[in-house]
């Protein structure tokens, strides 16, 4: 393996190892020593892989969003199901990720959005582009559902997609506050009414 490939692999390993820790504790609460410790990388070598903690945070968020979009495409791109069924599976995936104890797989957007948007303009911009991309993908499925008739609402697909995404972000915050799943039940019932499915 070439030096550049080893460097990229080690950098990716740090990001993957640190993601559950950041997902559990937040960005500001985790120090560089903890990141390196969980990754099994020698102390003092952080700046060999990242120019700053902010650069690490940017890479962490971008990697998370890239991975999330791959999962999303897998769920929403199933041509064997109609659009309403694909949206249903996406909402079920969201719910399962947040209530089945999948520490580290939970949404970093939910966990970090308020915190890092005030700390770093570059991290906020990554979140902005990422969430707009997610909404755009949902919008395309909704538009397909409107054309095929599996989604009854005639409201603009982009507006419906943004409302749906914001509804589930909010319900995820409520699940964190209440430590119970009823907010997701309410979100699903509201989603069905919103989309008319």
Backbone as a ProteinNet text record, in pm:
[ID]
protein_1_A
[PRIMARY]
XXXXXXXXXXXXXXXXXXXXXXXXXXXXXXXXXXXXXXXXXXXXXXXXXXXXXXXXXXXXXXXXXXXXXXXXXXXXXXXXXXXXXXXXXXXXXXXXXXXXXXXXXXXXXXXXXXXXXXXXXXXXXXXXXXXXXXXXXXXXXXXXXXXXXXXXXXXXXXXXXXXXXXXXXXXXXXXXXXXXXXXXXXXXXXXXXXXXX
[TERTIARY]
84.9	0	89.4	58.7	136.3	113.7	205.7	198.6	69	31.5	-92	-213.8	-214.6	-326.7	-332.3	-215.6	-210.4	-261.5	-222.1	-266	-417.8	-474.3	-620.2	-691.5	-635.4	-696.4	-694.4	-583.2	-573.6	-669.4	-679	-770.4	-915.5	-950.5	-1085.6	-1112.8	-1010.3	-1024.7	-1054.2	-986.2	-1010.7	-1154.7	-1200.9	-1338.2	-1440.1	-1420.8	-1515.7	-1514.1	-1394.8	-1383.9	-1442.2	-1426.6	-1471.9	-1621.1	-1680.3	-1820.7	-1914.5	-1907	-1997	-1974.2	-1848.4	-1815.1	-1874.8	-1857.5	-1914.2	-2066.9	-2121.1	-2266	-2326.9	-2249.1	-2298.8	-2278.7	-2161.8	-2127.5	-2135.6	-2132.1	-2129.2	-1989.1	-1978.9	-1850.6	-1759.9	-1811.4	-1728.6	-1684.5	-1764.8	-1735.3	-1625.9	-1587.6	-1486.6	-1354.8	-1250.5	-1118.7	-1039.5	-930.7	-845.5	-787.5	-749.5	-692.1	-793.4	-920.6	-1024.5	-1044.6	-1039.3	-1054.9	-943.3	-820.8	-706.4	-707.4	-751.1	-757.7	-855.1	-975.6	-1076.2	-1033.2	-952.5	-904.8	-778.1	-717.7	-594.2	-476.4	-476.6	-370.4	-283.3	-150.5	-62.3	-97.8	-87.3	-115.1	-20.4	-69.9	12.7	14.2	-53.2	-49.7	-174.4	-265.8	-390	-364.1	-271.3	-247.7	-174.2	-132.5	-77.3	-190.1	-312.1	-426.3	-527.4	-535.9	-630.9	-562.7	-588.3	-520	-574.6	-697.4	-757.7	-874.1	-925.7	-1044.6	-1162.6	-1169.6	-1276.5	-1268.2	-1146.7	-1129.4	-1172.3	-1141.3	-1188.4	-1341.5	-1404.1	-1550.2	-1611.5	-1548.7	-1597	-1592	-1479.3	-1464.3	-1562.9	-1583.2	-1676.7	-1818	-1862.4	-1996.7	-2012.5	-1910.7	-1920.7	-1925.5	-1845.6	-1846.4	-1981.1	-2034.2	-2164.7	-2272.1	-2273.5	-2375.5	-2360.1	-2237.2	-2214.3	-2266.4	-2236.2	-2283.9	-2436.2	-2493.7	-2638.4	-2707.8	-2652.6	-2713	-2708.6	-2604.4	-2596.8	-2709.6	-2729.7	-2839.3	-2974.5	-2988	-3112.7	-3142	-3041	-3058.5	-3098.2	-3044.5	-3079.6	-3227.9	-3275.1	-3415.2	-3509.8	-3478.1	-3570.3	-3559.2	-3454.7	-3435	-3488.7	-3565.4	-3619.4	-3734.5	-3708.2	-3808.2	-3919.5	-3904.1	-4007.7	-4123.1	-4106.3	-4208.7	-4257.3	-4381.7	-4426.7	-4366.3	-4385.1	-4321.7	-4368.8	-4496.2	-4548.2	-4482.5	-4461.3	-4394.6	-4249.1	-4182.7	-4043.2	-4032.6	-4126.4	-4127.8	-4155.4	-4245.6	-4275.7	-4150.4	-4076	-3953.5	-3848.8	-3840.7	-3745.7	-3780.9	-3908.3	-3950.6	-3925.8	-3946.9	-3920.5	-3771.1	-3688.8	-3542.8	-3504.1	-3559.4	-3529.2	-3565	-3686.6	-3732.6	-3642	-3615.1	-3533.2	-3394.2	-3337.8	-3203.3	-3198.9	-3306.9	-3304.4	-3363.8	-3434	-3492.4	-3443.9	-3356.9	-3309.6	-3168.7	-3129.4	-3002	-2880.1	-2891.5	-2778.2	-2689.8	-2618.2	-2532.7	-2428.1	-2411.1	-2314.8	-2375.5	-2486.7	-2555.7	-2664.5	-2687.8	-2790.7	-2750	-2846.7	-2827.3	-2734.4	-2618.4	-2527	-2584	-2673	-2734.7	-2818.9	-2897.6	-2978.9	-2888.9	-2785.4	-2698.3	-2618.6	-2566.8	-2468.5	-2516.6	-2632.4	-2672.7	-2668.6	-2735.4	-2739.8	-2601.8	-2528.7	-2396.9	-2296.9	-2277.2	-2169.3	-2208	-2337.8	-2379	-2341.5	-2331.6	-2288.2	-2136	-2068.5	-1923.5	-1845.8	-1897.6	-1819.7	-1907.6	-1875.2	-1949.9	-1930.5	-1810.9	-1785.8	-1862.9	-1872.1	-1949.2	-2098.7	-2144.6	-2284	-2317.2	-2224.3	-2247.2	-2256.2	-2175.6	-2182.4	-2319.2	-2366.4	-2499	-2608.5	-2595.1	-2694.5	-2703.9	-2590.4	-2590	-2641	-2596.9	-2639	-2788.3	-2846.2	-2990.1	-3070	-3021.3	-3091.5	-3086.7	-2976.5	-2964.6	-3061.3	-3072.4	-3167.5	-3309.8	-3345.2	-3480.3	-3505.9	-3406.4	-3421.7	-3449.9	-3380.9	-3404.7	-3547.5	-3591	-3727.2	-3827.6	-3800.3	-3889.1	-3909	-3802.1	-3811.7	-3901.3	-3890.7	-3976	-4121.5	-4143.4	-4280.2	-4339.4	-4261.5	-4310.3	-4347.7	-4266.2	-4296.6	-4428.1	-4443.6	-4566.5	-4689.6	-4674.9	-4787.7	-4825.7	-4723.9	-4749.6	-4815.9	-4771.1	-4824.7	-4952.6	-4981.5	-5103.5	-5090.2	-4969	-4953.9	-4945.4	-4919.2	-4919.1	-5027.3	-5127.6	-5245.5	-5231.9	-5141.3	-5129.7	-5084.6	-5146.9	-5109.5	-5024.5	-4985.9	-4896.8	-4761.6	-4683.7	-4553.5	-4464.6	-4404.3	-4324.9	-4211.4	-4145.7	-4034.1	-4082.4	-4196.8	-4253.5	-4291.1	-4352	-4387.4	-4263.2	-4159.4	-4035.2	-3971.1	-3965.3	-3906.6	-3988.4	-4120.5	-4207.2	-4187.9	-4179.4	-4160.5	-4027.6	-3922.4	-3789.5	-3786.8	-3841.7	-3844.2	-3929.7	-4037.9	-4123.1	-4044.7	-3967.2	-3891.2	-3770.7	-3709.2	-3602.5	-3657.8	-3770.8	-3832.7	-3874.8	-3930.7	-3974	-3853.3	-3741.1	-3620	-3572	-3579.8	-3544.6	-3638	-3766.4	-3861.7	-3836.3	-3795.5	-3760	-3641.1	-3544.6	-3428.4	-3471.3	-3564.8	-3610.1	-3692.8	-3784.3	-3877.3	-3824.7	-3721.4	-3669.6	-3780.3	-3866.3	-3974.8	-4007.7	-4074.4	-4098.1	-4227.3	-4324.1	-4447.6	-4428.5	-4327.1	-4311.9	-4297.1	-4237.1	-4227.2	-4362.7	-4443.6	-4579.1	-4658.7	-4645.5	-4714.9	-4661.4	-4530.2	-4469.9	-4519.2	-4532.6	-4578.4	-4723.4	-4808.3	-4948.3	-4957.7	-4878.5	-4877.1	-4821.7	-4723.1	-4664.5	-4767.7	-4845.1	-4948.8	-5052.3	-5090.9	-5187.8	-5127.4	-5002.9	-4934.8	-4927.8	-4889.1	-4869	-4997.4	-5095.8	-5219.3	-5189.3	-5129	-5099.4	-5174.6
-117.9	0	124.2	219.1	341.4	428.5	520.7	608.3	689	744.2	823.8	738.2	613	523.2	488.7	467.8	440.1	560.4	678.2	800.7	813.6	791.7	799	694.4	572	463.5	496.2	550.5	586.4	700.2	796.4	909.6	859.6	769.9	714	632.6	560.2	481.2	572.2	685	779.5	829.1	865.4	914.4	809	686.4	578.8	544	541.9	508.1	617.3	742.1	854.6	883.1	839.9	874.1	832.5	709.5	674.9	763.4	797.7	882	1021.2	1080.8	1213.5	1205.3	1097.2	1079.7	1067.9	1019.1	1001.4	1127	1190	1299.8	1438.8	1448.1	1579.1	1615.2	1720.7	1760.2	1829.1	1926	2005.6	1926.4	1829.5	1754.3	1649.4	1623.4	1520.7	1588.4	1553.5	1610.4	1528.3	1587.9	1519.3	1390.5	1391.3	1271.3	1156.5	1188.7	1085.5	1029.4	1116.6	1073.1	977.3	1013.6	928.7	799.4	808.9	690.4	587.6	633.5	540.4	483.7	559.2	511.5	427.6	427.2	352	412.7	543.5	616.2	683.4	683.6	745	891.3	927.7	1065.5	1159.7	1274.6	1374.7	1363.4	1260.5	1242.8	1296.7	1357.6	1406.9	1501.3	1594.3	1696.9	1641.9	1518.5	1451.2	1417	1398.5	1357.9	1470.6	1563.9	1674.2	1803.5	1912	2038.4	2102.6	2064.9	2120.3	2030.7	2055.2	1980.5	2017.1	2142.6	2183.4	2106.4	2089	2011.7	1866.4	1812.5	1678.2	1675.2	1776	1783	1792.9	1869.9	1881.5	1745.9	1677	1545.2	1444.9	1452.6	1361.9	1381.5	1506	1534.1	1496	1526.3	1493	1342.6	1268.8	1122.4	1067.1	1123	1078.9	1101.3	1220.4	1253	1164.4	1143.2	1056.2	914.9	861.1	726.9	723.4	829	837	838.8	912.9	921.2	786.1	708.6	574.3	486.8	492.3	416.1	462.5	594.5	651.6	604	607.2	564	417.1	337.5	195.6	177.9	257.1	246.8	307.7	428.1	500.3	458.1	386.3	348.1	211.2	149.6	15.6	23.8	-18.2	-9.8	-114	-209.5	-310.7	-258.3	-138.7	-81.3	50.8	86.3	218.5	324.3	449.8	558.5	564.6	542.9	545.6	437	319.9	211.5	247.1	314	354.1	460.6	556.3	657.6	590.9	494.3	420.7	350.4	285	215.6	314.4	431.1	533.3	580.6	605.4	647.2	536.2	411.1	298	286.2	306.6	306.3	415.6	533.8	645.3	607	554	514.5	407.3	303.3	192	239	328.9	378.3	448.3	514	594.7	530.1	420.3	360.9	219.1	165.5	29.3	27	136.5	138.3	134.8	182.3	180.1	302.2	297.8	409.8	428.8	551.7	582.4	584.3	512.1	516.2	622.7	678.6	780.4	901.6	980	1090.6	1197.8	1214.2	1319.8	1457.3	1465	1594.5	1638.4	1546.6	1577.9	1610.4	1530.1	1546.3	1676.1	1711.7	1819.8	1951.2	1952.1	2069.6	2199.2	2204.7	2329.1	2364.9	2264	2288.6	2342.3	2271	2310.3	2425.1	2444.7	2557.3	2690.4	2694.4	2815.5	2823	2709.9	2706.6	2728.4	2675.9	2671.2	2694.9	2797.7	2826.4	2714.8	2660	2552.9	2425.8	2393.5	2276.2	2300.6	2423.2	2456.9	2443.5	2485.9	2477.4	2332.4	2244.9	2102.3	2046.3	2083	2039	2094.6	2219.3	2282.7	2209.9	2188	2118	1974.6	1908.6	1770.6	1757.5	1843.9	1834	1872.1	1968.2	2002.5	1886.4	1812.2	1695.3	1585.4	1563.3	1464	1502.1	1627.4	1674.5	1660.9	1690	1676.7	1531.4	1437.2	1295.6	1254.3	1299.1	1269.1	1330.5	1453.3	1524.7	1447.7	1389.9	1314.8	1192.2	1125.3	1008.5	1052.4	1162.5	1213.1	1249.6	1316.5	1353.3	1228.6	1123.6	996.4	940	945.6	895.2	972.8	1102.3	1182.9	1144.5	1118.9	1079.6	943.2	849	712.8	696.9	793.2	787.6	724.1	683.8	623.7	730.1	854.3	968.4	1063.9	1088.4	1163.2	1313.9	1364.8	1510.3	1573.7	1686	1758.7	1882.1	1895.9	2006.8	1987.7	2094.4	2080.2	1977.4	1890.8	1780.2	1830	1938.2	1989.8	2040.2	2105.9	2152.7	2034.1	1932.7	1813.3	1744.4	1735.7	1670.3	1746.6	1879	1959.9	1945.1	1946.7	1932.1	1795	1691.7	1556	1544.6	1594.2	1585.8	1663.9	1783.5	1864.9	1799.7	1736.2	1664.7	1553.9	1478.3	1367.9	1416.3	1526.6	1584.8	1625.7	1694.8	1739.1	1623.5	1519.6	1404.7	1333.3	1335.3	1273.4	1349.1	1480.6	1559.2	1526	1510.3	1476.6	1336.3	1242.7	1108.9	1118.7	1204.8	1224.2	1283.4	1377.1	1443.2	1348.4	1274.5	1190.2	1050.3	1008.7	871.4	769.5	803.5	712.6	730.4	631.1	630.8	694.8	732.9	791.6	909.2	995	1101.3	1047.4	930.1	870.8	819.3	768.1	725.9	846.3	957.5	1079.6	1130.7	1123.5	1168.8	1084	953.9	867.5	897.5	915.9	948.8	1083.5	1180.8	1311.2	1299.4	1212.6	1191.3	1135.1	1039.3	979.5	1083.3	1168.9	1273.7	1379.1	1412.7	1512.7	1466.9	1341.1	1288.7	1229.9	1204.5	1138.6	998.8	917.8	778.1	683.1
0	0	0	-87	-97.1	26	48.5	165.5	165.5	49.7	41.2	74.2	29.5	58.5	207.1	268	411.7	491.1	446.2	512.4	504.1	384.2	366.6	451.1	454.5	532.7	682.1	730.9	873.1	905.8	816.2	834.7	841.1	749.5	747.8	874.5	920.3	1043.2	1162.1	1171.2	1280.6	1275.5	1156.1	1140.9	1182.5	1137.4	1169.2	1317.9	1376.6	1518.2	1607.5	1566.1	1648.3	1633	1523.8	1498.8	1612.1	1665.4	1777.4	1900.1	1926.1	2040.9	2025.1	1908.4	1881.5	1881.5	1824.6	1821.1	1959.5	2053.3	2189.2	2273.9	2261.5	2352.3	2291	2159.7	2095.3	2050.8	1973.8	1915.3	2016.3	2086.5	2178.6	2301	2341.6	2464.4	2446.2	2322.9	2295.8	2258.7	2331.1	2305.4	2205.4	2156.7	2058.6	2115.6	2242.4	2303.8	2303.3	2328.4	2327.2	2186.2	2087.8	1948.1	1911.3	1944.6	1911	1990.9	2116.1	2201.1	2145.2	2108.2	2055.7	1920.7	1846.5	1716.6	1727.7	1846.2	1864.2	1788.9	1777.2	1706.7	1812.1	1794	1894.4	1921.8	2048.2	2088.4	2012.9	1982.6	1915	1763.9	1710.5	1564.6	1494.4	1570.3	1513.6	1396.2	1415.4	1313	1191.1	1199.6	1080.6	982.7	1037.6	956.1	931.3	1025.4	1013.4	1055.8	981.1	1014.5	1141.4	1181.9	1302.7	1344.1	1463.7	1506.1	1416.9	1373.4	1282.4	1151.1	1098.1	974.4	996.1	1113.1	1148.6	1148.9	1210.3	1215.5	1077.1	990	852.2	783	796.9	734	793.6	924.4	991.3	938.2	930.8	880.4	734.2	652.4	510.1	489.1	564.3	555.1	600.2	710.3	758.8	653	594.4	494	371.3	326	209.6	236.2	354.6	391.5	401.7	458.5	474.8	338.8	244.3	110.7	39.8	63.8	5.6	61.6	194.8	257.3	203	192.8	141.8	0.8	-84.4	-223.3	-229.7	-139.2	-134.8	-99.1	-3.7	39.8	-63.1	-107.7	-195.4	-341.5	-375.2	-515	-551.3	-462.8	-487	-588.2	-709.8	-816.2	-803.5	-709.7	-689.6	-604.1	-546.4	-460.3	-519.6	-488	-531.8	-439.3	-473.3	-399	-254.1	-230.7	-93.5	-8.3	-65.9	7	37.2	-57.2	-34.8	74.1	74.5	180.3	315.4	316.9	439.5	492	402.9	445.3	496.2	433.5	478.4	620.8	645.7	779.6	881.8	841.6	931.6	961.1	859	877.4	977.2	961.8	1051.9	1195.4	1211.8	1344.8	1405.1	1327.9	1378.5	1419.9	1343.3	1373.4	1508.6	1545.7	1666.7	1790.5	1775.8	1897.5	1925.6	1844	1869.4	1927.9	1991.8	2062.6	1973	1852.6	1760.7	1786.9	1898	1934.9	1826.2	1786.6	1681.4	1544.1	1525.5	1396.9	1397	1512.7	1522.8	1440.5	1407.6	1314.8	1370.8	1308.7	1350.3	1319.7	1223.3	1193	1311.7	1366.1	1483.4	1602.1	1621.5	1738	1733.1	1615.6	1608.8	1548.8	1483.2	1404.7	1484.5	1596.4	1673.5	1727.8	1771.9	1831.5	1729.6	1619.9	1528.5	1436.2	1414.4	1329.1	1391.6	1523.4	1592.7	1606.6	1590.9	1607.9	1478.9	1369.9	1246.8	1124.7	1049.9	927.6	824.7	818	719.5	755.6	882.7	923.1	900.4	928.1	903	754.6	669.3	524.7	478	535.1	500.9	540	658.5	702.4	611.7	571.7	485.2	351.3	288.1	158.5	175.9	282	306.1	326	407.8	432.7	308.2	232.1	108.2	9.3	8.6	-79.5	-37	93.6	145.2	105.3	125.8	91.6	-57.6	-138.9	-284	-323.4	-259.9	-290.8	-250.3	-133.7	-90.2	-186.9	-229.3	-321.8	-452	-503.9	-629.9	-613.9	-499.1	-474.9	-459.4	-389.6	-373.9	-510.1	-594.1	-728.1	-807.9	-795.4	-861.9	-808.3	-675.4	-613.8	-656	-674.7	-721.8	-864.9	-946.7	-1086.1	-1094.3	-1012.3	-1020	-937.8	-849.7	-770.7	-633.4	-592.2	-458.9	-349.8	-388	-296.3	-344.7	-257.9	-299.8	-293.8	-212.3	-198.1	-329.1	-361.8	-483.6	-452.3	-326.5	-289.6	-358.7	-376.8	-442.1	-371.4	-449.5	-394.4	-305.1	-344	-264.9	-128.6	-126.1	0.6	89.4	30.8	107.2	162.4	80.8	123.8	238.9	228	335	462.9	451.1	568.4	632.5	550.7	601.6	676.2	615.3	677.4	808.3	808.7	930.3	1039.2	1000.4	1094.7	1165.1	1088.2	1146.9	1226.2	1185.1	1267.6	1403.4	1401.2	1526.3	1614.6	1553.4	1634	1695.2	1624.5	1679.1	1802.4	1798.7	1917.7	2034.2	2004.8	2110.1	2166.6	2082.6	2131	2225.6	2192.4	2280.7	2414.6	2410.6	2533.2	2619.5	2557	2632.8	2662	2589.2	2599.7	2575.3	2479	2443	2295	2238.5	2094.6	2045.4	2130.3	2076.6	1980.9	1996.6	1896.3	1753.9	1738.4	1605	1556.9	1649.3	1611.4	1560.8	1631.9	1591.1	1457.3	1440	1314.2	1197.2	1218.9	1110.5	1073.4	1173.9	1146.7	1072.9	1116.4	1048.8	907.6	887	753.5	657.2	705.5	618.7	578.8	673.1	641.3	547.5	571.3	489.1	342.2	323.8	187.6	127.7	216	173.5	116.1	204.1	165.6	258.6
[MASK]
+++++++++++++++++++++++++++++++++++++++++++++++++++++++++++++++++++++++++++++++++++++++++++++++++++++++++++++++++++++++++++++++++++++++++++++++++++++++++++++++++++++++++++++++++++++++++++++++++++++

